[in-house]
């Protein structure tokens, strides 16, 4: 993908189209989970890929291309949400986890429901971390770059998110071995 960015920085529209086709589904899913508004997610996608087109030459290769793209998408999404809600800490609505999420694919319906409820009870910073780890399978170093926080902070948030999630699920009667 690095080569595609180099080609894009030289104005290659075919390379841009290929990059878009290779990444747009995952990027849209990420944006949509953050904003939970289909039309807003589409608008942010346009802004994200416009920024990628304009900024392709700025990619330094210090991360994976997809990590760089997620970072752009996150920054634009958070900016849009701050404008929209005028909040410093953004709360996601109750539909953070959809029934199509791969994390829930093999869970039973009741477990899916309880897990969905439990994730939605987590503070935003933990929802976001779990999204990047479980749904996008990113490494801690990549998440660190996207969120602009140290790797140890990522590790701590993942640990705390899982701990809180286990506690919430336990209160709902879900045994730890049924999920983790």
N, C-alpha and C positions, 0 to 999 in steps of 0.2 A: 504493500500500500504506500510505502514511502516513495516509491518510484511514481506512483500516480500523483502524489502531491507535487513532486518536481515537475511533472508534465502539466499539471493544473496551473502551477505558478507561471508557466510559459503560455497560458491561454488555451490549453488543449481541452476542448469541450467533451471529446470522447472519453478522456481520462476522468473528467469530472462525473460524467454519466455513470461510468463503471464504479467509481468510488461511491456514488449515491446508491446505486443498485446493490452494492456489497454491504452497505451500512445502514440504510434508511429504516429498515424494520426495527432493528435493535435500538437505534437512536429515537425513533418515534415512541417505542414502548417506554423508554426511560423518561422522555419528556412527558408523556401522557400520565405515567405514574406520579410524576411530580405535580402536575397541574389539574389532572382529572377533568379536563375540558377538551373534547375532541377538536373543536374549531380552534381553540387557543393553541393546542398542540400542533395543529397543522400550520398555523401562523408562525409559531416558534421554529418549526422545522424549516420553513422558508428562510427565516432570518439566520438560522444556524448554517444552512448550506450556502447562503449568500456570503456569510462571514468566512466560511471555509474557502470559497472561491477567491475572495479578496485577500485572505491571509495565508494562503498555501505556502507562499515563499517565506513566511515567518516560522514555519515548522522547523525546529532545530534537531529533531531526531532524538531528543532526550527521553522520549516515551514512545509507546506504541501509537500509531496513528489513531486508532479507535479511542484510546485514552484521551488524546488531544481533542478529538471530536466531542467526546462526552463532556469534557471540560468547557468547551464552547457552548454546547447545548445547555449545560447546567447554569452557566453564567447568564445566558440570555433568559432562560426560564425563570431564574430567581429574580432577575431584574424586572421581568414582566409581572411576576406575582407580587413583588413589592409595590409596583405601580398600581396594580389592580386592588390589592387589599390594604396597601399602606401599612404593612406589618413588618416588624423586624424578624419575628419568629413566625414562620408560616405553618399553619396547621393543615394537614391534608384531610380531605373529607373521608367519610366512612368506607368508601369504595377503593381504598388504596390497593388492595389485592383483588384481582379479578379471578374468576373461576378458571380462566385459561392459563394461569401462571404455571410454568413447568414445576415449580416447587410444590405445588398442590396436586399435580397430575395423578399421583398414585395414592393419595390419601382418600379415605372414605368421605362421603358427603358430610357426615356429622363432624368429623375431624377437620375437614376443609372449612366448615362454617366456624368452628371454634378457633382455628388457627387464624382465619381472616379477622375475626373479632379481636383476638389477642394482638395481632400486628397493628391493628388500627388503634389500640389503646396505648401504643408506644409513642413517646415524644418524636417529633419530626426527625431529629438527628439520628435516631435509632432506626426509624423506618427507611430513611435514605441509605444508611449503611447496609442494612439487610438487603435492600433492593440491589445495590451494586455488587454485594458479595454473592447472594443466592440467585438472583434473576439475571445478572449480567456476567457472573463468574469472573469478576476482576480480581486481580491480586492486590494485596494491601498497598504495595508501592504505587500501583496505578490509581487506586482510590485516593491515596494521599495527594497525588498530583491533581486529580479532578477537584477535590474539595479544598485544596490548598492548606492542608494540615499535616503535621508530622505523622510518619508511619506508626509510631507508638500510640498516637492519639486514635488512629484508625483501629489498631488492635484493641485498645481499651474500649472504644465504642462498640466494637463487635462483641467483645466479652460481656460488656454491660447490657447490650441489647439482647443477647442470648439469655443472660441471667434473668432479665426482666420478663422476657418472653416465657421462659420456663415457669417463673413465678405466677404469671397471669394464667398460663395454661393449667398449672397445678390447681389454682383456685377454681378453674372451670371443670376440674375432674379429669383432666387429661394426664396420663402417665408419661413420664419423660421418655421411656423407651418406645412409646407409640409415635413419637415425632423425631427425636434426635438419635 
